[in-house]
Amino acid sequence: MAPIRVGLVADPASPTIVARRMTDLVPPGSDDRDGWDIELLTTPFTLGSEAVDTALERLRTLRDRSEWDLVIGVTELPLRDDDGRYLLAAVDPRQQSAVLSLPGLGGFRIQSRARRTVRRLVSGMAEPTETDGHRVRLPGLSGRGRVLLGMVLANRPWLLAAGLKSALVAALATGAVATVEPTFWMLAASLSGWRLWLATIASIAIVVAWIVIDGELWDRPEDDSPQARDRSRLYNTSTLLTLTVGVVICYLALYVVNLLWALFVLDPAVTDGSIEFADIFVLTWFVASVATLGGALGTGLESDEAIRAAAYSKREEERRARLADERAQEAGAG
């Protein structure tokens, strides 16, 4: 028997990385590696539309063009059903096509979960027990939380600082100068614990707000429909969480770097008793907050494209760039 030809179509970047590791899938309960012939194709099949039916139709077209027996699409796009419920996958057995939403997997153990899901999808279409299409819905609020977590992790917030090099340089320079400035020693010593915590929270919040405003990252609904408003809330929540996690990571990194710098340059024996060894840790805490604000000024030197690239996954970056172009064209036409 000839192997079943399976097309695995993936959006660029992360979905392609996940899909590339699934080209060796075999049928469940079998060691026959010739049972499925899986071919990977990287193309942005969800770009320009967030409709599940549109994605399935595009996959069907690719299946016919490549003469596959069936096709599976892998995307970072959060999929939704007609009733607003979030989807893990949508299947059309008659057209031998299905699409998998990676955010629906929850963000953790993506590779293993994606392998199991794709294997089930291929098996279900290879030996269909029903001809009607079906959609795998995620449960209520927990489903929304899973999708949100998947979107945040897809944005890779831990790489935010690396993507905003000017902001990082500004933050490090601010911290280096503040550490050796006696005025900051006195300020740090005069602040109580709750004021230091307030300075930490305020600095992180200000930086997040500044990046959103400066980079024009706030998503606006495409229309006044409840679906569009809910979609914007999801994307905006994802943006805020991504930036908050990223800035917190940057804050902690700044604290460590400034602490090492302070331990190197501040010798209590030569500071005339102005600062004790234990005070260095408090000083570094305060300096980290000041340096974080200094980093916000550095983001002003970055282009909007660089900010979006640092804050979003490839799929989300392309989606927002498309929407920005469409709005610019509408404004020009008006």
Secondary structure, 3 states (H helix, E strand, C coil): CCCEEEEEEECCCHHHHHHHCCCCCCCCCCCCCCCEEEEEEECCCCCCCCCHHHHHHHHHHHHHHHCCCEEEEEECCCEECCCCCEEEEEEECCCCEEEEEHHHHCCCCHHHHHHHHHHHHHHHHHCCCCCCCEEEECCHHHHHHHHHHHHHHHCCHHHHHHHCHHHHHHHHHHHHHHHCCHHHHHHHHHCCHHHHHHHHHHHHHHHHHHHHHHCCCCCCCCCCCHHHHHHHHHHHHHHHHHHHHHHHHHHHHHHHHHHHHHHHHCCHHHCCCCCCHHHHHHHHHHHHHHHHHHHHHHHCCCCHHHHHHHHCCHHHHHHHHHHHHHHHHHHHHC
